[in-house]
Amino acid sequence: MNRTWIELDRDALAHNIRQYQSHLPAGCGIMGVVKADAYGHGAHVVAHELYRLGVRRFAVAALAEAVELRKGGLEGEILILGYTHPDGFPQLVQYDITQTAACAGHAARLEAFGRESGTPVKVHIAVDSGMHRIGFLPEELDQMEAFCRSPWIRVTGIFSHLCVADVEAEDSFTRQQAQVFQAVLAELRARGAETGEVHLLNSYGAVNYPEYAYDFARLGILMYGVLSDGAGWLRTDLELRPVMTLKSRITSLRHIGPGETVSYGRTYRAEKPVTIASVAIGYADGIPRALSGGKIRAIVRGRYVQGVGRVCMDQLMLDVTGVEGVQLGDEAIFIGQQGDCRIPAEELAKNAGTITNDLLSGLSARVEGRFFTQAEA
């Protein structure tokens, strides 16, 4: 790889899927959430690997993501979890994509398109059980029933989203959400409405609330072996393994003396002779500028080294003083493991004042690679 790249561990992804499958009740399948380029891991390569592992349902956030996967040859169901403008409705049919009805008004537009085009659209109904982001309101049962019965719509599923399934102190709210969803589902079924497959659990919900499993669980960040937040609550430790390693290369080495400064703003001043390595990764690649001032470290030749000065757009600097044999072109690992040294994505996210979902999905398109490096055992 040229400058900065991502490597993926096939064994880790397979392990994580097996762990979830052993934890979830029999009959509950898995939907692989590959939105935001599979949380920065590479949607195309991850989705195809999941398909090889037996996953047949996938979720994205936007029409463009779904179309790209279809054009890349991905089979199985692809569900768009977010909004699609009516201008994009023809592509839903063209590429056999399932659309979420984001609210009653969105549902009406989907139905109108089906009627006008003469081709029903495949849809999952979103139910707002308390997150208040998208979905039919629980009291909109008449609208949901009518939507399910429309000949211009194929309702193939219904779901809701748990917003605090990773917070033990919010257990009562999560259970309240589950009960609201259960009540809506029960009433629709009592009315004879066909709701298709049912899904409620996300990554944390599947670990902490398997009793609320339905037809499948939507697995996102934890499927990649990463916690959203280092403080996130897990009722059961599934011993998940990180899938991603993020690497870059040393592009220059220089020795500086006491009193000399490094990078923009001269915020780092050497107190003794040090060896500074410039590395070809910066905030345009997805390393937050908030990690300036020594808040980031890397692994070089099996040793931890500390960042110095401000993170630049395309580069950052490391203090590699004392690293034996360090040279131009050496790898620097920012997420991953080498020998006894390990840097988890959670560390970078915490030091940057954010969550791993934000950090990983922010890894830019110019970061190369996103390929699997190991064969499954």
Contacts in CASP RR format, 6 or more apart in sequence:
PFRMAT RR
TARGET T0000
AUTHOR 0000-0000-0000
METHOD contacts of the structure
MODEL  1
MNRTWIELDRDALAHNIRQYQSHLPAGCGIMGVVKADAYGHGAHVVAHEL
YRLGVRRFAVAALAEAVELRKGGLEGEILILGYTHPDGFPQLVQYDITQT
AACAGHAARLEAFGRESGTPVKVHIAVDSGMHRIGFLPEELDQMEAFCRS
PWIRVTGIFSHLCVADVEAEDSFTRQQAQVFQAVLAELRARGAETGEVHL
LNSYGAVNYPEYAYDFARLGILMYGVLSDGAGWLRTDLELRPVMTLKSRI
TSLRHIGPGETVSYGRTYRAEKPVTIASVAIGYADGIPRALSGGKIRAIV
RGRYVQGVGRVCMDQLMLDVTGVEGVQLGDEAIFIGQQGDCRIPAEELAK
NAGTITNDLLSGLSARVEGRFFTQAEA
1 247 0 8 1.000
1 249 0 8 1.000
1 368 0 8 1.000
1 369 0 8 1.000
2 249 0 8 1.000
2 368 0 8 1.000
3 248 0 8 1.000
3 249 0 8 1.000
3 251 0 8 1.000
3 280 0 8 1.000
3 281 0 8 1.000
3 368 0 8 1.000
4 246 0 8 1.000
4 247 0 8 1.000
4 248 0 8 1.000
4 249 0 8 1.000
4 280 0 8 1.000
4 281 0 8 1.000
4 285 0 8 1.000
4 366 0 8 1.000
4 367 0 8 1.000
4 368 0 8 1.000
5 246 0 8 1.000
5 247 0 8 1.000
5 248 0 8 1.000
5 367 0 8 1.000
5 368 0 8 1.000
5 369 0 8 1.000
5 370 0 8 1.000
6 40 0 8 1.000
6 41 0 8 1.000
6 42 0 8 1.000
6 244 0 8 1.000
6 245 0 8 1.000
6 246 0 8 1.000
6 247 0 8 1.000
6 363 0 8 1.000
6 367 0 8 1.000
6 368 0 8 1.000
6 369 0 8 1.000
6 370 0 8 1.000
6 371 0 8 1.000
7 244 0 8 1.000
7 245 0 8 1.000
7 247 0 8 1.000
7 369 0 8 1.000
7 371 0 8 1.000
7 373 0 8 1.000
8 41 0 8 1.000
8 45 0 8 1.000
8 46 0 8 1.000
8 243 0 8 1.000
8 244 0 8 1.000
8 245 0 8 1.000
8 370 0 8 1.000
8 371 0 8 1.000
8 372 0 8 1.000
8 373 0 8 1.000
9 241 0 8 1.000
9 242 0 8 1.000
9 243 0 8 1.000
9 244 0 8 1.000
9 245 0 8 1.000
9 372 0 8 1.000
9 373 0 8 1.000
9 374 0 8 1.000
10 49 0 8 1.000
10 372 0 8 1.000
10 373 0 8 1.000
10 374 0 8 1.000
10 375 0 8 1.000
10 376 0 8 1.000
11 241 0 8 1.000
11 374 0 8 1.000
11 375 0 8 1.000
11 376 0 8 1.000
11 377 0 8 1.000
12 225 0 8 1.000
12 241 0 8 1.000
12 242 0 8 1.000
12 243 0 8 1.000
13 46 0 8 1.000
13 49 0 8 1.000
13 50 0 8 1.000
13 53 0 8 1.000
13 223 0 8 1.000
13 224 0 8 1.000
13 243 0 8 1.000
13 372 0 8 1.000
14 53 0 8 1.000
14 376 0 8 1.000
15 240 0 8 1.000
15 241 0 8 1.000
16 222 0 8 1.000
16 223 0 8 1.000
16 224 0 8 1.000
16 225 0 8 1.000
16 238 0 8 1.000
16 240 0 8 1.000
16 241 0 8 1.000
16 243 0 8 1.000
17 30 0 8 1.000
17 50 0 8 1.000
17 53 0 8 1.000
17 55 0 8 1.000
17 223 0 8 1.000
19 238 0 8 1.000
19 239 0 8 1.000
19 240 0 8 1.000
20 30 0 8 1.000
20 206 0 8 1.000
20 217 0 8 1.000
20 219 0 8 1.000
20 223 0 8 1.000
20 238 0 8 1.000
21 29 0 8 1.000
21 30 0 8 1.000
23 206 0 8 1.000
23 207 0 8 1.000
23 210 0 8 1.000
23 236 0 8 1.000
23 238 0 8 1.000
24 30 0 8 1.000
24 206 0 8 1.000
24 210 0 8 1.000
24 213 0 8 1.000
24 217 0 8 1.000
25 210 0 8 1.000
25 213 0 8 1.000
27 215 0 8 1.000
28 210 0 8 1.000
28 213 0 8 1.000
28 214 0 8 1.000
28 215 0 8 1.000
28 216 0 8 1.000
28 217 0 8 1.000
29 57 0 8 1.000
29 215 0 8 1.000
29 216 0 8 1.000
29 217 0 8 1.000
30 55 0 8 1.000
30 57 0 8 1.000
30 216 0 8 1.000
30 217 0 8 1.000
30 219 0 8 1.000
31 55 0 8 1.000
31 57 0 8 1.000
31 58 0 8 1.000
31 59 0 8 1.000
31 79 0 8 1.000
31 199 0 8 1.000
31 216 0 8 1.000
31 217 0 8 1.000
31 218 0 8 1.000
31 219 0 8 1.000
32 47 0 8 1.000
32 50 0 8 1.000
32 55 0 8 1.000
32 57 0 8 1.000
32 58 0 8 1.000
32 59 0 8 1.000
32 218 0 8 1.000
32 219 0 8 1.000
32 220 0 8 1.000
32 223 0 8 1.000
33 39 0 8 1.000
33 58 0 8 1.000
33 59 0 8 1.000
33 60 0 8 1.000
33 81 0 8 1.000
33 203 0 8 1.000
33 218 0 8 1.000
33 219 0 8 1.000
33 220 0 8 1.000
33 223 0 8 1.000
34 42 0 8 1.000
34 43 0 8 1.000
34 46 0 8 1.000
34 47 0 8 1.000
34 50 0 8 1.000
34 58 0 8 1.000
34 59 0 8 1.000
34 60 0 8 1.000
34 65 0 8 1.000
34 69 0 8 1.000
35 43 0 8 1.000
35 59 0 8 1.000
35 60 0 8 1.000
35 61 0 8 1.000
35 62 0 8 1.000
35 65 0 8 1.000
35 81 0 8 1.000
36 61 0 8 1.000
36 361 0 8 1.000
36 362 0 8 1.000
37 43 0 8 1.000
37 65 0 8 1.000
37 361 0 8 1.000
37 363 0 8 1.000
38 45 0 8 1.000
38 46 0 8 1.000
38 47 0 8 1.000
38 224 0 8 1.000
39 220 0 8 1.000
39 221 0 8 1.000
39 224 0 8 1.000
39 226 0 8 1.000
39 357 0 8 1.000
39 360 0 8 1.000
39 361 0 8 1.000
40 244 0 8 1.000
40 360 0 8 1.000
40 361 0 8 1.000
40 362 0 8 1.000
40 363 0 8 1.000
40 370 0 8 1.000
41 224 0 8 1.000
41 243 0 8 1.000
41 244 0 8 1.000
41 360 0 8 1.000
41 370 0 8 1.000
42 370 0 8 1.000
43 60 0 8 1.000
43 65 0 8 1.000
43 68 0 8 1.000
43 69 0 8 1.000
44 68 0 8 1.000
44 69 0 8 1.000
44 72 0 8 1.000
44 74 0 8 1.000
45 370 0 8 1.000
45 371 0 8 1.000
45 372 0 8 1.000
47 58 0 8 1.000
47 69 0 8 1.000
47 74 0 8 1.000
48 73 0 8 1.000
48 74 0 8 1.000
49 372 0 8 1.000
50 58 0 8 1.000
51 74 0 8 1.000
51 75 0 8 1.000
51 76 0 8 1.000
56 75 0 8 1.000
56 76 0 8 1.000
56 77 0 8 1.000
57 76 0 8 1.000
57 77 0 8 1.000
57 79 0 8 1.000
57 216 0 8 1.000
58 69 0 8 1.000
58 74 0 8 1.000
58 76 0 8 1.000
58 77 0 8 1.000
58 78 0 8 1.000
58 79 0 8 1.000
59 78 0 8 1.000
59 79 0 8 1.000
59 80 0 8 1.000
59 81 0 8 1.000
59 218 0 8 1.000
60 66 0 8 1.000
60 69 0 8 1.000
60 78 0 8 1.000
60 79 0 8 1.000
60 80 0 8 1.000
60 81 0 8 1.000
61 80 0 8 1.000
61 81 0 8 1.000
61 82 0 8 1.000
62 80 0 8 1.000
62 82 0 8 1.000
62 84 0 8 1.000
63 80 0 8 1.000
63 84 0 8 1.000
63 88 0 8 1.000
63 91 0 8 1.000
63 92 0 8 1.000
63 97 0 8 1.000
65 80 0 8 1.000
66 78 0 8 1.000
66 80 0 8 1.000
66 95 0 8 1.000
66 97 0 8 1.000
67 91 0 8 1.000
67 95 0 8 1.000
67 97 0 8 1.000
69 78 0 8 1.000
70 78 0 8 1.000
70 95 0 8 1.000
70 96 0 8 1.000
70 97 0 8 1.000
71 95 0 8 1.000
77 98 0 8 1.000
77 156 0 8 1.000
78 95 0 8 1.000
78 96 0 8 1.000
78 97 0 8 1.000
78 98 0 8 1.000
79 97 0 8 1.000
79 98 0 8 1.000
79 99 0 8 1.000
79 100 0 8 1.000
79 124 0 8 1.000
80 92 0 8 1.000
80 97 0 8 1.000
80 98 0 8 1.000
80 99 0 8 1.000
80 100 0 8 1.000
81 100 0 8 1.000
82 100 0 8 1.000
82 102 0 8 1.000
82 134 0 8 1.000
83 100 0 8 1.000
83 102 0 8 1.000
83 106 0 8 1.000
83 134 0 8 1.000
84 92 0 8 1.000
84 99 0 8 1.000
86 109 0 8 1.000
86 113 0 8 1.000
89 99 0 8 1.000
89 109 0 8 1.000
89 110 0 8 1.000
89 113 0 8 1.000
89 114 0 8 1.000
89 117 0 8 1.000
89 121 0 8 1.000
90 117 0 8 1.000
91 97 0 8 1.000
92 98 0 8 1.000
92 99 0 8 1.000
92 121 0 8 1.000
92 122 0 8 1.000
93 117 0 8 1.000
93 119 0 8 1.000
93 121 0 8 1.000
96 122 0 8 1.000
97 122 0 8 1.000
98 122 0 8 1.000
98 123 0 8 1.000
98 124 0 8 1.000
98 156 0 8 1.000
99 110 0 8 1.000
99 121 0 8 1.000
99 122 0 8 1.000
99 123 0 8 1.000
99 124 0 8 1.000
100 123 0 8 1.000
100 124 0 8 1.000
100 125 0 8 1.000
100 126 0 8 1.000
100 134 0 8 1.000
101 107 0 8 1.000
101 110 0 8 1.000
101 123 0 8 1.000
101 124 0 8 1.000
101 125 0 8 1.000
101 126 0 8 1.000
101 135 0 8 1.000
101 136 0 8 1.000
101 147 0 8 1.000
102 126 0 8 1.000
102 134 0 8 1.000
102 135 0 8 1.000
103 126 0 8 1.000
103 134 0 8 1.000
103 135 0 8 1.000
103 136 0 8 1.000
104 136 0 8 1.000
104 137 0 8 1.000
104 140 0 8 1.000
104 143 0 8 1.000
107 123 0 8 1.000
107 125 0 8 1.000
107 136 0 8 1.000
107 143 0 8 1.000
107 147 0 8 1.000
107 153 0 8 1.000
110 121 0 8 1.000
110 123 0 8 1.000
110 153 0 8 1.000
111 147 0 8 1.000
111 150 0 8 1.000
111 152 0 8 1.000
111 153 0 8 1.000
112 152 0 8 1.000
113 121 0 8 1.000
113 152 0 8 1.000
114 120 0 8 1.000
114 121 0 8 1.000
114 152 0 8 1.000
114 153 0 8 1.000
115 152 0 8 1.000
118 152 0 8 1.000
120 151 0 8 1.000
120 152 0 8 1.000
120 153 0 8 1.000
120 154 0 8 1.000
121 152 0 8 1.000
121 153 0 8 1.000
121 154 0 8 1.000
122 154 0 8 1.000
122 156 0 8 1.000
123 147 0 8 1.000
123 153 0 8 1.000
123 154 0 8 1.000
123 155 0 8 1.000
123 156 0 8 1.000
123 157 0 8 1.000
124 155 0 8 1.000
124 156 0 8 1.000
124 157 0 8 1.000
124 158 0 8 1.000
124 159 0 8 1.000
125 135 0 8 1.000
125 136 0 8 1.000
125 144 0 8 1.000
125 147 0 8 1.000
125 148 0 8 1.000
125 155 0 8 1.000
125 157 0 8 1.000
125 158 0 8 1.000
125 159 0 8 1.000
125 195 0 8 1.000
126 134 0 8 1.000
126 135 0 8 1.000
126 136 0 8 1.000
126 158 0 8 1.000
126 159 0 8 1.000
126 160 0 8 1.000
126 161 0 8 1.000
127 135 0 8 1.000
127 136 0 8 1.000
127 138 0 8 1.000
127 144 0 8 1.000
127 158 0 8 1.000
127 159 0 8 1.000
127 160 0 8 1.000
127 180 0 8 1.000
127 181 0 8 1.000
127 184 0 8 1.000
128 134 0 8 1.000
128 135 0 8 1.000
128 136 0 8 1.000
128 137 0 8 1.000
128 138 0 8 1.000
128 160 0 8 1.000
129 138 0 8 1.000
129 160 0 8 1.000
129 161 0 8 1.000
129 162 0 8 1.000
129 177 0 8 1.000
129 178 0 8 1.000
129 180 0 8 1.000
129 181 0 8 1.000
129 184 0 8 1.000
130 163 0 8 1.000
130 176 0 8 1.000
130 177 0 8 1.000
130 180 0 8 1.000
131 160 0 8 1.000
131 161 0 8 1.000
131 162 0 8 1.000
131 163 0 8 1.000
131 177 0 8 1.000
133 161 0 8 1.000
133 163 0 8 1.000
135 160 0 8 1.000
136 143 0 8 1.000
136 144 0 8 1.000
138 180 0 8 1.000
138 183 0 8 1.000
138 184 0 8 1.000
141 184 0 8 1.000
141 187 0 8 1.000
141 188 0 8 1.000
141 191 0 8 1.000
144 184 0 8 1.000
144 188 0 8 1.000
144 193 0 8 1.000
145 188 0 8 1.000
145 191 0 8 1.000
145 193 0 8 1.000
147 153 0 8 1.000
147 155 0 8 1.000
148 155 0 8 1.000
148 188 0 8 1.000
148 193 0 8 1.000
148 194 0 8 1.000
148 195 0 8 1.000
149 193 0 8 1.000
155 194 0 8 1.000
155 195 0 8 1.000
155 196 0 8 1.000
156 196 0 8 1.000
156 197 0 8 1.000
157 195 0 8 1.000
157 196 0 8 1.000
157 197 0 8 1.000
157 198 0 8 1.000
157 199 0 8 1.000
158 185 0 8 1.000
158 188 0 8 1.000
158 195 0 8 1.000
158 196 0 8 1.000
158 197 0 8 1.000
158 198 0 8 1.000
159 198 0 8 1.000
159 199 0 8 1.000
159 200 0 8 1.000
159 218 0 8 1.000
160 177 0 8 1.000
160 180 0 8 1.000
160 181 0 8 1.000
160 200 0 8 1.000
161 200 0 8 1.000
161 202 0 8 1.000
162 174 0 8 1.000
162 177 0 8 1.000
162 178 0 8 1.000
162 200 0 8 1.000
162 201 0 8 1.000
162 202 0 8 1.000
162 204 0 8 1.000
162 205 0 8 1.000
162 209 0 8 1.000
163 177 0 8 1.000
164 170 0 8 1.000
164 173 0 8 1.000
164 174 0 8 1.000
165 174 0 8 1.000
165 201 0 8 1.000
165 202 0 8 1.000
165 204 0 8 1.000
165 205 0 8 1.000
165 208 0 8 1.000
165 209 0 8 1.000
166 204 0 8 1.000
166 205 0 8 1.000
166 208 0 8 1.000
166 228 0 8 1.000
166 229 0 8 1.000
166 232 0 8 1.000
166 233 0 8 1.000
166 234 0 8 1.000
167 232 0 8 1.000
167 233 0 8 1.000
168 233 0 8 1.000
168 235 0 8 1.000
174 205 0 8 1.000
174 208 0 8 1.000
174 209 0 8 1.000
175 209 0 8 1.000
178 200 0 8 1.000
178 209 0 8 1.000
178 212 0 8 1.000
181 200 0 8 1.000
185 195 0 8 1.000
185 198 0 8 1.000
188 195 0 8 1.000
189 195 0 8 1.000
197 214 0 8 1.000
197 215 0 8 1.000
197 216 0 8 1.000
198 214 0 8 1.000
198 215 0 8 1.000
199 214 0 8 1.000
199 215 0 8 1.000
199 216 0 8 1.000
199 217 0 8 1.000
199 218 0 8 1.000
200 212 0 8 1.000
200 213 0 8 1.000
200 214 0 8 1.000
201 209 0 8 1.000
201 210 0 8 1.000
201 212 0 8 1.000
201 213 0 8 1.000
201 214 0 8 1.000
201 217 0 8 1.000
201 218 0 8 1.000
202 217 0 8 1.000
202 218 0 8 1.000
202 219 0 8 1.000
202 220 0 8 1.000
203 217 0 8 1.000
203 218 0 8 1.000
203 219 0 8 1.000
203 220 0 8 1.000
203 221 0 8 1.000
203 222 0 8 1.000
203 223 0 8 1.000
203 228 0 8 1.000
204 222 0 8 1.000
204 228 0 8 1.000
204 232 0 8 1.000
204 233 0 8 1.000
204 234 0 8 1.000
205 212 0 8 1.000
205 217 0 8 1.000
206 213 0 8 1.000
206 217 0 8 1.000
206 219 0 8 1.000
206 222 0 8 1.000
207 222 0 8 1.000
207 234 0 8 1.000
207 235 0 8 1.000
207 236 0 8 1.000
207 238 0 8 1.000
208 233 0 8 1.000
208 234 0 8 1.000
208 235 0 8 1.000
208 236 0 8 1.000
221 227 0 8 1.000
221 228 0 8 1.000
221 356 0 8 1.000
221 357 0 8 1.000
221 360 0 8 1.000
222 238 0 8 1.000
222 240 0 8 1.000
224 242 0 8 1.000
224 243 0 8 1.000
224 244 0 8 1.000
224 360 0 8 1.000
225 240 0 8 1.000
225 241 0 8 1.000
225 242 0 8 1.000
225 243 0 8 1.000
226 240 0 8 1.000
226 242 0 8 1.000
226 243 0 8 1.000
226 244 0 8 1.000
226 344 0 8 1.000
226 345 0 8 1.000
226 346 0 8 1.000
226 356 0 8 1.000
226 360 0 8 1.000
227 234 0 8 1.000
227 346 0 8 1.000
227 356 0 8 1.000
228 355 0 8 1.000
228 356 0 8 1.000
228 357 0 8 1.000
229 346 0 8 1.000
229 349 0 8 1.000
229 350 0 8 1.000
229 355 0 8 1.000
229 356 0 8 1.000
230 346 0 8 1.000
230 350 0 8 1.000
242 335 0 8 1.000
242 336 0 8 1.000
242 344 0 8 1.000
242 345 0 8 1.000
244 335 0 8 1.000
244 336 0 8 1.000
244 345 0 8 1.000
244 360 0 8 1.000
245 333 0 8 1.000
245 335 0 8 1.000
245 336 0 8 1.000
245 337 0 8 1.000
246 333 0 8 1.000
246 334 0 8 1.000
246 335 0 8 1.000
246 336 0 8 1.000
246 363 0 8 1.000
246 367 0 8 1.000
247 331 0 8 1.000
247 332 0 8 1.000
247 333 0 8 1.000
247 334 0 8 1.000
248 279 0 8 1.000
248 280 0 8 1.000
248 281 0 8 1.000
248 285 0 8 1.000
248 331 0 8 1.000
248 332 0 8 1.000
248 334 0 8 1.000
249 279 0 8 1.000
249 280 0 8 1.000
249 329 0 8 1.000
249 330 0 8 1.000
249 331 0 8 1.000
249 332 0 8 1.000
250 277 0 8 1.000
250 278 0 8 1.000
250 279 0 8 1.000
250 300 0 8 1.000
250 318 0 8 1.000
250 320 0 8 1.000
250 326 0 8 1.000
250 327 0 8 1.000
250 328 0 8 1.000
250 329 0 8 1.000
250 330 0 8 1.000
250 331 0 8 1.000
250 332 0 8 1.000
251 278 0 8 1.000
251 279 0 8 1.000
251 280 0 8 1.000
251 315 0 8 1.000
251 328 0 8 1.000
251 329 0 8 1.000
252 277 0 8 1.000
252 278 0 8 1.000
252 328 0 8 1.000
253 275 0 8 1.000
253 276 0 8 1.000
253 277 0 8 1.000
253 278 0 8 1.000
253 320 0 8 1.000
253 326 0 8 1.000
253 327 0 8 1.000
253 328 0 8 1.000
254 275 0 8 1.000
254 276 0 8 1.000
255 273 0 8 1.000
255 274 0 8 1.000
255 275 0 8 1.000
255 276 0 8 1.000
256 262 0 8 1.000
256 270 0 8 1.000
256 273 0 8 1.000
256 274 0 8 1.000
256 276 0 8 1.000
257 270 0 8 1.000
257 272 0 8 1.000
257 273 0 8 1.000
257 274 0 8 1.000
258 270 0 8 1.000
258 271 0 8 1.000
258 272 0 8 1.000
258 273 0 8 1.000
259 269 0 8 1.000
259 270 0 8 1.000
259 271 0 8 1.000
260 269 0 8 1.000
260 270 0 8 1.000
261 267 0 8 1.000
261 268 0 8 1.000
261 269 0 8 1.000
261 270 0 8 1.000
262 268 0 8 1.000
262 270 0 8 1.000
262 276 0 8 1.000
262 308 0 8 1.000
262 309 0 8 1.000
262 317 0 8 1.000
263 292 0 8 1.000
263 308 0 8 1.000
263 309 0 8 1.000
263 310 0 8 1.000
263 312 0 8 1.000
263 316 0 8 1.000
263 317 0 8 1.000
264 309 0 8 1.000
264 310 0 8 1.000
264 312 0 8 1.000
265 310 0 8 1.000
267 292 0 8 1.000
267 293 0 8 1.000
267 309 0 8 1.000
267 310 0 8 1.000
268 293 0 8 1.000
268 294 0 8 1.000
268 308 0 8 1.000
268 309 0 8 1.000
268 317 0 8 1.000
273 321 0 8 1.000
274 319 0 8 1.000
274 321 0 8 1.000
275 319 0 8 1.000
275 320 0 8 1.000
275 321 0 8 1.000
275 322 0 8 1.000
275 323 0 8 1.000
275 326 0 8 1.000
276 308 0 8 1.000
276 317 0 8 1.000
276 318 0 8 1.000
276 319 0 8 1.000
276 320 0 8 1.000
277 300 0 8 1.000
277 305 0 8 1.000
277 317 0 8 1.000
277 318 0 8 1.000
277 319 0 8 1.000
277 320 0 8 1.000
277 326 0 8 1.000
277 330 0 8 1.000
277 332 0 8 1.000
278 315 0 8 1.000
278 316 0 8 1.000
278 317 0 8 1.000
279 298 0 8 1.000
279 315 0 8 1.000
279 316 0 8 1.000
279 317 0 8 1.000
279 318 0 8 1.000
279 332 0 8 1.000
280 314 0 8 1.000
280 315 0 8 1.000
281 287 0 8 1.000
281 314 0 8 1.000
281 315 0 8 1.000
281 316 0 8 1.000
281 332 0 8 1.000
281 334 0 8 1.000
282 311 0 8 1.000
282 312 0 8 1.000
282 313 0 8 1.000
282 314 0 8 1.000
282 315 0 8 1.000
282 316 0 8 1.000
283 289 0 8 1.000
283 311 0 8 1.000
283 312 0 8 1.000
283 313 0 8 1.000
284 313 0 8 1.000
284 314 0 8 1.000
284 364 0 8 1.000
284 366 0 8 1.000
285 314 0 8 1.000
285 363 0 8 1.000
285 364 0 8 1.000
285 366 0 8 1.000
285 367 0 8 1.000
286 359 0 8 1.000
286 362 0 8 1.000
286 363 0 8 1.000
286 364 0 8 1.000
286 367 0 8 1.000
287 296 0 8 1.000
287 311 0 8 1.000
287 316 0 8 1.000
287 334 0 8 1.000
287 348 0 8 1.000
288 311 0 8 1.000
288 348 0 8 1.000
288 352 0 8 1.000
288 354 0 8 1.000
288 359 0 8 1.000
289 310 0 8 1.000
289 311 0 8 1.000
290 351 0 8 1.000
290 352 0 8 1.000
290 353 0 8 1.000
290 354 0 8 1.000
291 311 0 8 1.000
291 348 0 8 1.000
291 351 0 8 1.000
291 352 0 8 1.000
292 309 0 8 1.000
292 310 0 8 1.000
292 311 0 8 1.000
293 307 0 8 1.000
293 308 0 8 1.000
293 309 0 8 1.000
293 310 0 8 1.000
294 306 0 8 1.000
294 307 0 8 1.000
294 308 0 8 1.000
294 309 0 8 1.000
295 307 0 8 1.000
295 351 0 8 1.000
295 352 0 8 1.000
296 306 0 8 1.000
296 307 0 8 1.000
296 311 0 8 1.000
296 316 0 8 1.000
296 334 0 8 1.000
296 348 0 8 1.000
296 351 0 8 1.000
297 304 0 8 1.000
297 305 0 8 1.000
297 306 0 8 1.000
297 307 0 8 1.000
297 343 0 8 1.000
298 304 0 8 1.000
298 305 0 8 1.000
298 307 0 8 1.000
298 318 0 8 1.000
298 332 0 8 1.000
298 333 0 8 1.000
298 334 0 8 1.000
298 343 0 8 1.000
299 305 0 8 1.000
299 332 0 8 1.000
299 333 0 8 1.000
299 336 0 8 1.000
299 337 0 8 1.000
299 338 0 8 1.000
299 341 0 8 1.000
299 343 0 8 1.000
300 318 0 8 1.000
300 320 0 8 1.000
300 323 0 8 1.000
300 326 0 8 1.000
300 330 0 8 1.000
300 331 0 8 1.000
300 332 0 8 1.000
300 333 0 8 1.000
301 323 0 8 1.000
301 324 0 8 1.000
301 325 0 8 1.000
301 326 0 8 1.000
301 330 0 8 1.000
302 338 0 8 1.000
302 339 0 8 1.000
302 340 0 8 1.000
302 341 0 8 1.000
303 323 0 8 1.000
303 341 0 8 1.000
304 341 0 8 1.000
305 318 0 8 1.000
305 319 0 8 1.000
305 320 0 8 1.000
305 323 0 8 1.000
305 332 0 8 1.000
306 318 0 8 1.000
306 319 0 8 1.000
307 316 0 8 1.000
307 317 0 8 1.000
307 318 0 8 1.000
307 319 0 8 1.000
308 317 0 8 1.000
308 318 0 8 1.000
308 319 0 8 1.000
309 316 0 8 1.000
309 317 0 8 1.000
318 332 0 8 1.000
320 326 0 8 1.000
333 341 0 8 1.000
333 343 0 8 1.000
334 343 0 8 1.000
334 348 0 8 1.000
335 343 0 8 1.000
335 344 0 8 1.000
335 345 0 8 1.000
335 348 0 8 1.000
336 342 0 8 1.000
336 343 0 8 1.000
336 344 0 8 1.000
337 343 0 8 1.000
345 356 0 8 1.000
345 359 0 8 1.000
345 360 0 8 1.000
346 356 0 8 1.000
348 359 0 8 1.000
349 355 0 8 1.000
349 356 0 8 1.000
349 358 0 8 1.000
349 359 0 8 1.000
352 359 0 8 1.000
END
